[in-house]
């Protein structure tokens, strides 16, 4: 069991667009793509497409 989320992630529209481009383009390193996908899933801002739980993020 994890410790839970310490900080909430609220991405701006600009940041979301940047991370979406990184995760979809295929030119970035695997580590960078993974980090971008995790940040998109953790986003709790107004532009977030859905609310992911920690367990769902871990599985994905």
mmCIF file of the N, C-alpha and C atoms, coordinates in Angstrom:
data_MODEL
# 
_entry.id   MODEL 
# 
loop_
_atom_site.group_PDB 
_atom_site.id 
_atom_site.type_symbol 
_atom_site.label_atom_id 
_atom_site.label_alt_id 
_atom_site.label_comp_id 
_atom_site.label_asym_id 
_atom_site.label_entity_id 
_atom_site.label_seq_id 
_atom_site.pdbx_PDB_ins_code 
_atom_site.Cartn_x 
_atom_site.Cartn_y 
_atom_site.Cartn_z 
_atom_site.occupancy 
_atom_site.B_iso_or_equiv 
_atom_site.pdbx_formal_charge 
_atom_site.auth_seq_id 
_atom_site.auth_comp_id 
_atom_site.auth_asym_id 
_atom_site.auth_atom_id 
_atom_site.pdbx_PDB_model_num 
ATOM 1   N N  . UNK A 1 1  ? 0.839   -1.172 0.000   1.00 0.00 ? 1  UNK A N  1 
ATOM 2   C CA . UNK A 1 1  ? 0.000   0.000  0.000   1.00 0.00 ? 1  UNK A CA 1 
ATOM 3   C C  . UNK A 1 1  ? 0.887   1.239  0.000   1.00 0.00 ? 1  UNK A C  1 
ATOM 4   N N  . UNK A 1 2  ? 0.496   2.201  -0.820  1.00 0.00 ? 2  UNK A N  1 
ATOM 5   C CA . UNK A 1 2  ? 1.247   3.439  -0.914  1.00 0.00 ? 2  UNK A CA 1 
ATOM 6   C C  . UNK A 1 2  ? 0.861   4.428  0.165   1.00 0.00 ? 2  UNK A C  1 
ATOM 7   N N  . UNK A 1 3  ? 1.565   5.521  0.173   1.00 0.00 ? 3  UNK A N  1 
ATOM 8   C CA . UNK A 1 3  ? 1.313   6.561  1.156   1.00 0.00 ? 3  UNK A CA 1 
ATOM 9   C C  . UNK A 1 3  ? 0.195   7.499  0.735   1.00 0.00 ? 3  UNK A C  1 
ATOM 10  N N  . UNK A 1 4  ? -0.264  7.388  -0.490  1.00 0.00 ? 4  UNK A N  1 
ATOM 11  C CA . UNK A 1 4  ? -1.270  8.311  -0.978  1.00 0.00 ? 4  UNK A CA 1 
ATOM 12  C C  . UNK A 1 4  ? -0.614  9.514  -1.639  1.00 0.00 ? 4  UNK A C  1 
ATOM 13  N N  . UNK A 1 5  ? -1.422  10.311 -2.272  1.00 0.00 ? 5  UNK A N  1 
ATOM 14  C CA . UNK A 1 5  ? -0.891  11.478 -2.973  1.00 0.00 ? 5  UNK A CA 1 
ATOM 15  C C  . UNK A 1 5  ? -0.567  12.587 -1.982  1.00 0.00 ? 5  UNK A C  1 
ATOM 16  N N  . UNK A 1 6  ? 0.606   13.141 -2.113  1.00 0.00 ? 6  UNK A N  1 
ATOM 17  C CA . UNK A 1 6  ? 1.009   14.241 -1.257  1.00 0.00 ? 6  UNK A CA 1 
ATOM 18  C C  . UNK A 1 6  ? 0.595   15.567 -1.860  1.00 0.00 ? 6  UNK A C  1 
ATOM 19  N N  . UNK A 1 7  ? 0.789   15.714 -3.141  1.00 0.00 ? 7  UNK A N  1 
ATOM 20  C CA . UNK A 1 7  ? 0.485   16.971 -3.815  1.00 0.00 ? 7  UNK A CA 1 
ATOM 21  C C  . UNK A 1 7  ? -0.499  16.714 -4.946  1.00 0.00 ? 7  UNK A C  1 
ATOM 22  N N  . UNK A 1 8  ? -1.380  17.655 -5.171  1.00 0.00 ? 8  UNK A N  1 
ATOM 23  C CA . UNK A 1 8  ? -2.325  17.543 -6.269  1.00 0.00 ? 8  UNK A CA 1 
ATOM 24  C C  . UNK A 1 8  ? -1.705  18.155 -7.518  1.00 0.00 ? 8  UNK A C  1 
ATOM 25  N N  . UNK A 1 9  ? -2.008  17.578 -8.660  1.00 0.00 ? 9  UNK A N  1 
ATOM 26  C CA . UNK A 1 9  ? -1.472  18.047 -9.936  1.00 0.00 ? 9  UNK A CA 1 
ATOM 27  C C  . UNK A 1 9  ? -2.587  18.760 -10.687 1.00 0.00 ? 9  UNK A C  1 
ATOM 28  N N  . UNK A 1 10 ? -2.360  20.023 -11.007 1.00 0.00 ? 10 UNK A N  1 
ATOM 29  C CA . UNK A 1 10 ? -3.297  20.821 -11.799 1.00 0.00 ? 10 UNK A CA 1 
ATOM 30  C C  . UNK A 1 10 ? -2.527  21.377 -12.993 1.00 0.00 ? 10 UNK A C  1 
ATOM 31  N N  . UNK A 1 11 ? -2.766  20.807 -14.161 1.00 0.00 ? 11 UNK A N  1 
ATOM 32  C CA . UNK A 1 11 ? -2.064  21.221 -15.366 1.00 0.00 ? 11 UNK A CA 1 
ATOM 33  C C  . UNK A 1 11 ? -2.848  22.304 -16.098 1.00 0.00 ? 11 UNK A C  1 
ATOM 34  N N  . UNK A 1 12 ? -2.120  23.225 -16.705 1.00 0.00 ? 12 UNK A N  1 
ATOM 35  C CA . UNK A 1 12 ? -2.752  24.224 -17.553 1.00 0.00 ? 12 UNK A CA 1 
ATOM 36  C C  . UNK A 1 12 ? -3.050  23.587 -18.908 1.00 0.00 ? 12 UNK A C  1 
ATOM 37  N N  . UNK A 1 13 ? -3.829  24.263 -19.721 1.00 0.00 ? 13 UNK A N  1 
ATOM 38  C CA . UNK A 1 13 ? -4.145  23.762 -21.058 1.00 0.00 ? 13 UNK A CA 1 
ATOM 39  C C  . UNK A 1 13 ? -2.859  23.603 -21.858 1.00 0.00 ? 13 UNK A C  1 
ATOM 40  N N  . UNK A 1 14 ? -1.968  24.552 -21.725 1.00 0.00 ? 14 UNK A N  1 
ATOM 41  C CA . UNK A 1 14 ? -0.687  24.514 -22.439 1.00 0.00 ? 14 UNK A CA 1 
ATOM 42  C C  . UNK A 1 14 ? 0.146   23.303 -22.015 1.00 0.00 ? 14 UNK A C  1 
ATOM 43  N N  . UNK A 1 15 ? 0.200   23.051 -20.711 1.00 0.00 ? 15 UNK A N  1 
ATOM 44  C CA . UNK A 1 15 ? 0.953   21.909 -20.211 1.00 0.00 ? 15 UNK A CA 1 
ATOM 45  C C  . UNK A 1 15 ? 0.340   20.594 -20.686 1.00 0.00 ? 15 UNK A C  1 
ATOM 46  N N  . UNK A 1 16 ? -0.996  20.497 -20.628 1.00 0.00 ? 16 UNK A N  1 
ATOM 47  C CA . UNK A 1 16 ? -1.675  19.281 -21.098 1.00 0.00 ? 16 UNK A CA 1 
ATOM 48  C C  . UNK A 1 16 ? -1.359  19.025 -22.566 1.00 0.00 ? 16 UNK A C  1 
ATOM 49  N N  . UNK A 1 17 ? -1.429  20.083 -23.388 1.00 0.00 ? 17 UNK A N  1 
ATOM 50  C CA . UNK A 1 17 ? -1.127  19.928 -24.812 1.00 0.00 ? 17 UNK A CA 1 
ATOM 51  C C  . UNK A 1 17 ? 0.296   19.425 -25.018 1.00 0.00 ? 17 UNK A C  1 
ATOM 52  N N  . UNK A 1 18 ? 1.234   19.990 -24.270 1.00 0.00 ? 18 UNK A N  1 
ATOM 53  C CA . UNK A 1 18 ? 2.633   19.587 -24.383 1.00 0.00 ? 18 UNK A CA 1 
ATOM 54  C C  . UNK A 1 18 ? 2.811   18.118 -24.001 1.00 0.00 ? 18 UNK A C  1 
ATOM 55  N N  . UNK A 1 19 ? 2.222   17.701 -22.879 1.00 0.00 ? 19 UNK A N  1 
ATOM 56  C CA . UNK A 1 19 ? 2.357   16.312 -22.442 1.00 0.00 ? 19 UNK A CA 1 
ATOM 57  C C  . UNK A 1 19 ? 1.644   15.357 -23.389 1.00 0.00 ? 19 UNK A C  1 
ATOM 58  N N  . UNK A 1 20 ? 0.525   15.758 -23.955 1.00 0.00 ? 20 UNK A N  1 
ATOM 59  C CA . UNK A 1 20 ? -0.175  14.912 -24.919 1.00 0.00 ? 20 UNK A CA 1 
ATOM 60  C C  . UNK A 1 20 ? 0.657   14.716 -26.182 1.00 0.00 ? 20 UNK A C  1 
ATOM 61  N N  . UNK A 1 21 ? 1.326   15.775 -26.621 1.00 0.00 ? 21 UNK A N  1 
ATOM 62  C CA . UNK A 1 21 ? 2.201   15.662 -27.796 1.00 0.00 ? 21 UNK A CA 1 
ATOM 63  C C  . UNK A 1 21 ? 3.367   14.722 -27.507 1.00 0.00 ? 21 UNK A C  1 
ATOM 64  N N  . UNK A 1 22 ? 3.947   14.844 -26.310 1.00 0.00 ? 22 UNK A N  1 
ATOM 65  C CA . UNK A 1 22 ? 5.072   13.978 -25.941 1.00 0.00 ? 22 UNK A CA 1 
ATOM 66  C C  . UNK A 1 22 ? 4.633   12.524 -25.909 1.00 0.00 ? 22 UNK A C  1 
ATOM 67  N N  . UNK A 1 23 ? 3.464   12.266 -25.332 1.00 0.00 ? 23 UNK A N  1 
ATOM 68  C CA . UNK A 1 23 ? 3.026   10.880 -25.169 1.00 0.00 ? 23 UNK A CA 1 
ATOM 69  C C  . UNK A 1 23 ? 2.562   10.245 -26.473 1.00 0.00 ? 23 UNK A C  1 
ATOM 70  N N  . UNK A 1 24 ? 2.282   11.045 -27.491 1.00 0.00 ? 24 UNK A N  1 
ATOM 71  C CA . UNK A 1 24 ? 1.757   10.501 -28.750 1.00 0.00 ? 24 UNK A CA 1 
ATOM 72  C C  . UNK A 1 24 ? 2.743   10.519 -29.911 1.00 0.00 ? 24 UNK A C  1 
ATOM 73  N N  . UNK A 1 25 ? 3.818   11.309 -29.829 1.00 0.00 ? 25 UNK A N  1 
ATOM 74  C CA . UNK A 1 25 ? 4.655   11.485 -31.009 1.00 0.00 ? 25 UNK A CA 1 
ATOM 75  C C  . UNK A 1 25 ? 5.598   10.324 -31.291 1.00 0.00 ? 25 UNK A C  1 
ATOM 76  N N  . UNK A 1 26 ? 6.013   9.579  -30.269 1.00 0.00 ? 26 UNK A N  1 
ATOM 77  C CA . UNK A 1 26 ? 6.891   8.428  -30.492 1.00 0.00 ? 26 UNK A CA 1 
ATOM 78  C C  . UNK A 1 26 ? 8.356   8.767  -30.638 1.00 0.00 ? 26 UNK A C  1 
ATOM 79  N N  . UNK A 1 27 ? 8.717   10.051 -30.582 1.00 0.00 ? 27 UNK A N  1 
ATOM 80  C CA . UNK A 1 27 ? 10.119  10.443 -30.751 1.00 0.00 ? 27 UNK A CA 1 
ATOM 81  C C  . UNK A 1 27 ? 10.841  10.629 -29.426 1.00 0.00 ? 27 UNK A C  1 
ATOM 82  N N  . UNK A 1 28 ? 10.096  10.813 -28.342 1.00 0.00 ? 28 UNK A N  1 
ATOM 83  C CA . UNK A 1 28 ? 10.708  11.017 -27.030 1.00 0.00 ? 28 UNK A CA 1 
ATOM 84  C C  . UNK A 1 28 ? 11.153  9.669  -26.465 1.00 0.00 ? 28 UNK A C  1 
ATOM 85  N N  . UNK A 1 29 ? 12.011  9.737  -25.449 1.00 0.00 ? 29 UNK A N  1 
ATOM 86  C CA . UNK A 1 29 ? 12.459  8.506  -24.809 1.00 0.00 ? 29 UNK A CA 1 
ATOM 87  C C  . UNK A 1 29 ? 11.287  7.854  -24.075 1.00 0.00 ? 29 UNK A C  1 
ATOM 88  N N  . UNK A 1 30 ? 11.390  6.566  -23.857 1.00 0.00 ? 30 UNK A N  1 
ATOM 89  C CA . UNK A 1 30 ? 10.317  5.823  -23.181 1.00 0.00 ? 30 UNK A CA 1 
ATOM 90  C C  . UNK A 1 30 ? 10.059  6.387  -21.784 1.00 0.00 ? 30 UNK A C  1 
ATOM 91  N N  . UNK A 1 31 ? 11.110  6.782  -21.110 1.00 0.00 ? 31 UNK A N  1 
ATOM 92  C CA . UNK A 1 31 ? 10.965  7.342  -19.760 1.00 0.00 ? 31 UNK A CA 1 
ATOM 93  C C  . UNK A 1 31 ? 10.194  8.659  -19.794 1.00 0.00 ? 31 UNK A C  1 
ATOM 94  N N  . UNK A 1 32 ? 10.495  9.499  -20.763 1.00 0.00 ? 32 UNK A N  1 
ATOM 95  C CA . UNK A 1 32 ? 9.814   10.788 -20.888 1.00 0.00 ? 32 UNK A CA 1 
ATOM 96  C C  . UNK A 1 32 ? 8.336   10.596 -21.242 1.00 0.00 ? 32 UNK A C  1 
ATOM 97  N N  . UNK A 1 33 ? 8.056   9.640  -22.118 1.00 0.00 ? 33 UNK A N  1 
ATOM 98  C CA . UNK A 1 33 ? 6.672   9.342  -22.493 1.00 0.00 ? 33 UNK A CA 1 
ATOM 99  C C  . UNK A 1 33 ? 5.899   8.822  -21.284 1.00 0.00 ? 33 UNK A C  1 
ATOM 100 N N  . UNK A 1 34 ? 6.514   7.936  -20.516 1.00 0.00 ? 34 UNK A N  1 
ATOM 101 C CA . UNK A 1 34 ? 5.870   7.387  -19.323 1.00 0.00 ? 34 UNK A CA 1 
ATOM 102 C C  . UNK A 1 34 ? 5.556   8.488  -18.312 1.00 0.00 ? 34 UNK A C  1 
ATOM 103 N N  . UNK A 1 35 ? 6.499   9.375  -18.080 1.00 0.00 ? 35 UNK A N  1 
ATOM 104 C CA . UNK A 1 35 ? 6.278   10.479 -17.138 1.00 0.00 ? 35 UNK A CA 1 
ATOM 105 C C  . UNK A 1 35 ? 5.155   11.395 -17.619 1.00 0.00 ? 35 UNK A C  1 
ATOM 106 N N  . UNK A 1 36 ? 5.111   11.671 -18.915 1.00 0.00 ? 36 UNK A N  1 
ATOM 107 C CA . UNK A 1 36 ? 4.045   12.516 -19.465 1.00 0.00 ? 36 UNK A CA 1 
ATOM 108 C C  . UNK A 1 36 ? 2.683   11.851 -19.274 1.00 0.00 ? 36 UNK A C  1 
ATOM 109 N N  . UNK A 1 37 ? 2.603   10.554 -19.535 1.00 0.00 ? 37 UNK A N  1 
ATOM 110 C CA . UNK A 1 37 ? 1.329   9.835  -19.359 1.00 0.00 ? 37 UNK A CA 1 
ATOM 111 C C  . UNK A 1 37 ? 0.890   9.836  -17.902 1.00 0.00 ? 37 UNK A C  1 
ATOM 112 N N  . UNK A 1 38 ? 1.834   9.647  -16.986 1.00 0.00 ? 38 UNK A N  1 
ATOM 113 C CA . UNK A 1 38 ? 1.501   9.638  -15.558 1.00 0.00 ? 38 UNK A CA 1 
ATOM 114 C C  . UNK A 1 38 ? 0.991   11.007 -15.125 1.00 0.00 ? 38 UNK A C  1 
ATOM 115 N N  . UNK A 1 39 ? 1.653   12.077 -15.569 1.00 0.00 ? 39 UNK A N  1 
ATOM 116 C CA . UNK A 1 39 ? 1.202   13.422 -15.214 1.00 0.00 ? 39 UNK A CA 1 
ATOM 117 C C  . UNK A 1 39 ? -0.187  13.712 -15.773 1.00 0.00 ? 39 UNK A C  1 
ATOM 118 N N  . UNK A 1 40 ? -0.468  13.258 -16.981 1.00 0.00 ? 40 UNK A N  1 
ATOM 119 C CA . UNK A 1 40 ? -1.800  13.449 -17.559 1.00 0.00 ? 40 UNK A CA 1 
ATOM 120 C C  . UNK A 1 40 ? -2.857  12.695 -16.748 1.00 0.00 ? 40 UNK A C  1 
ATOM 121 N N  . UNK A 1 41 ? -2.518  11.509 -16.279 1.00 0.00 ? 41 UNK A N  1 
ATOM 122 C CA . UNK A 1 41 ? -3.475  10.733 -15.486 1.00 0.00 ? 41 UNK A CA 1 
ATOM 123 C C  . UNK A 1 41 ? -3.672  11.328 -14.092 1.00 0.00 ? 41 UNK A C  1 
ATOM 124 N N  . UNK A 1 42 ? -2.635  11.954 -13.533 1.00 0.00 ? 42 UNK A N  1 
ATOM 125 C CA . UNK A 1 42 ? -2.722  12.532 -12.187 1.00 0.00 ? 42 UNK A CA 1 
ATOM 126 C C  . UNK A 1 42 ? -3.408  13.892 -12.177 1.00 0.00 ? 42 UNK A C  1 
ATOM 127 N N  . UNK A 1 43 ? -3.558  14.491 -13.338 1.00 0.00 ? 43 UNK A N  1 
ATOM 128 C CA . UNK A 1 43 ? -4.123  15.840 -13.421 1.00 0.00 ? 43 UNK A CA 1 
ATOM 129 C C  . UNK A 1 43 ? -5.522  15.902 -12.796 1.00 0.00 ? 43 UNK A C  1 
ATOM 130 N N  . UNK A 1 44 ? -5.725  16.867 -11.920 1.00 0.00 ? 44 UNK A N  1 
ATOM 131 C CA . UNK A 1 44 ? -7.019  17.078 -11.280 1.00 0.00 ? 44 UNK A CA 1 
ATOM 132 C C  . UNK A 1 44 ? -7.610  18.431 -11.662 1.00 0.00 ? 44 UNK A C  1 
ATOM 133 N N  . UNK A 1 45 ? -7.045  19.067 -12.665 1.00 0.00 ? 45 UNK A N  1 
ATOM 134 C CA . UNK A 1 45 ? -7.523  20.375 -13.108 1.00 0.00 ? 45 UNK A CA 1 
ATOM 135 C C  . UNK A 1 45 ? -8.823  20.285 -13.887 1.00 0.00 ? 45 UNK A C  1 
ATOM 136 N N  . UNK A 1 46 ? -9.298  21.426 -14.335 1.00 0.00 ? 46 UNK A N  1 
ATOM 137 C CA . UNK A 1 46 ? -10.567 21.506 -15.058 1.00 0.00 ? 46 UNK A CA 1 
ATOM 138 C C  . UNK A 1 46 ? -10.514 20.777 -16.400 1.00 0.00 ? 46 UNK A C  1 
ATOM 139 N N  . UNK A 1 47 ? -9.353  20.710 -17.017 1.00 0.00 ? 47 UNK A N  1 
ATOM 140 C CA . UNK A 1 47 ? -9.213  20.089 -18.330 1.00 0.00 ? 47 UNK A CA 1 
ATOM 141 C C  . UNK A 1 47 ? -9.054  18.575 -18.264 1.00 0.00 ? 47 UNK A C  1 
ATOM 142 N N  . UNK A 1 48 ? -8.975  18.024 -17.058 1.00 0.00 ? 48 UNK A N  1 
ATOM 143 C CA . UNK A 1 48 ? -8.789  16.574 -16.912 1.00 0.00 ? 48 UNK A CA 1 
ATOM 144 C C  . UNK A 1 48 ? -9.981  15.839 -17.513 1.00 0.00 ? 48 UNK A C  1 
ATOM 145 N N  . UNK A 1 49 ? -9.687  14.795 -18.267 1.00 0.00 ? 49 UNK A N  1 
ATOM 146 C CA . UNK A 1 49 ? -10.745 14.058 -18.942 1.00 0.00 ? 49 UNK A CA 1 
ATOM 147 C C  . UNK A 1 49 ? -11.497 13.151 -17.980 1.00 0.00 ? 49 UNK A C  1 
ATOM 148 N N  . UNK A 1 50 ? -10.801 12.609 -17.004 1.00 0.00 ? 50 UNK A N  1 
ATOM 149 C CA . UNK A 1 50 ? -11.439 11.789 -15.976 1.00 0.00 ? 50 UNK A CA 1 
ATOM 150 C C  . UNK A 1 50 ? -10.556 11.745 -14.754 1.00 0.00 ? 50 UNK A C  1 
ATOM 151 N N  . UNK A 1 51 ? -11.102 11.336 -13.636 1.00 0.00 ? 51 UNK A N  1 
ATOM 152 C CA . UNK A 1 51 ? -10.354 11.228 -12.385 1.00 0.00 ? 51 UNK A CA 1 
ATOM 153 C C  . UNK A 1 51 ? -9.843  9.809  -12.240 1.00 0.00 ? 51 UNK A C  1 
ATOM 154 N N  . UNK A 1 52 ? -8.545  9.650  -12.265 1.00 0.00 ? 52 UNK A N  1 
ATOM 155 C CA . UNK A 1 52 ? -7.929  8.336  -12.119 1.00 0.00 ? 52 UNK A CA 1 
ATOM 156 C C  . UNK A 1 52 ? -7.592  8.110  -10.648 1.00 0.00 ? 52 UNK A C  1 
ATOM 157 N N  . UNK A 1 53 ? -7.797  6.895  -10.159 1.00 0.00 ? 53 UNK A N  1 
ATOM 158 C CA . UNK A 1 53 ? -7.366  6.557  -8.805  1.00 0.00 ? 53 UNK A CA 1 
ATOM 159 C C  . UNK A 1 53 ? -5.898  6.157  -8.863  1.00 0.00 ? 53 UNK A C  1 
ATOM 160 N N  . UNK A 1 54 ? -5.258  6.142  -7.700  1.00 0.00 ? 54 UNK A N  1 
ATOM 161 C CA . UNK A 1 54 ? -3.855  5.733  -7.643  1.00 0.00 ? 54 UNK A CA 1 
ATOM 162 C C  . UNK A 1 54 ? -3.680  4.301  -8.143  1.00 0.00 ? 54 UNK A C  1 
ATOM 163 N N  . UNK A 1 55 ? -4.634  3.439  -7.817  1.00 0.00 ? 55 UNK A N  1 
ATOM 164 C CA . UNK A 1 55 ? -4.554  2.047  -8.246  1.00 0.00 ? 55 UNK A CA 1 
ATOM 165 C C  . UNK A 1 55 ? -4.640  1.937  -9.766  1.00 0.00 ? 55 UNK A C  1 
ATOM 166 N N  . UNK A 1 56 ? -5.545  2.711  -10.377 1.00 0.00 ? 56 UNK A N  1 
ATOM 167 C CA . UNK A 1 56 ? -5.685  2.684  -11.833 1.00 0.00 ? 56 UNK A CA 1 
ATOM 168 C C  . UNK A 1 56 ? -4.422  3.197  -12.520 1.00 0.00 ? 56 UNK A C  1 
ATOM 169 N N  . UNK A 1 57 ? -3.827  4.229  -11.955 1.00 0.00 ? 57 UNK A N  1 
ATOM 170 C CA . UNK A 1 57 ? -2.583  4.777  -12.521 1.00 0.00 ? 57 UNK A CA 1 
ATOM 171 C C  . UNK A 1 57 ? -1.474  3.739  -12.417 1.00 0.00 ? 57 UNK A C  1 
ATOM 172 N N  . UNK A 1 58 ? -1.397  3.047  -11.287 1.00 0.00 ? 58 UNK A N  1 
ATOM 173 C CA . UNK A 1 58 ? -0.382  2.013  -11.095 1.00 0.00 ? 58 UNK A CA 1 
ATOM 174 C C  . UNK A 1 58 ? -0.523  0.868  -12.076 1.00 0.00 ? 58 UNK A C  1 
ATOM 175 N N  . UNK A 1 59 ? -1.764  0.484  -12.374 1.00 0.00 ? 59 UNK A N  1 
ATOM 176 C CA . UNK A 1 59 ? -2.017  -0.610 -13.305 1.00 0.00 ? 59 UNK A CA 1 
ATOM 177 C C  . UNK A 1 59 ? -1.707  -0.196 -14.741 1.00 0.00 ? 59 UNK A C  1 
ATOM 178 N N  . UNK A 1 60 ? -2.066  1.040  -15.077 1.00 0.00 ? 60 UNK A N  1 
ATOM 179 C CA . UNK A 1 60 ? -1.854  1.528  -16.437 1.00 0.00 ? 60 UNK A CA 1 
ATOM 180 C C  . UNK A 1 60 ? -0.384  1.692  -16.691 1.00 0.00 ? 60 UNK A C  1 
# 
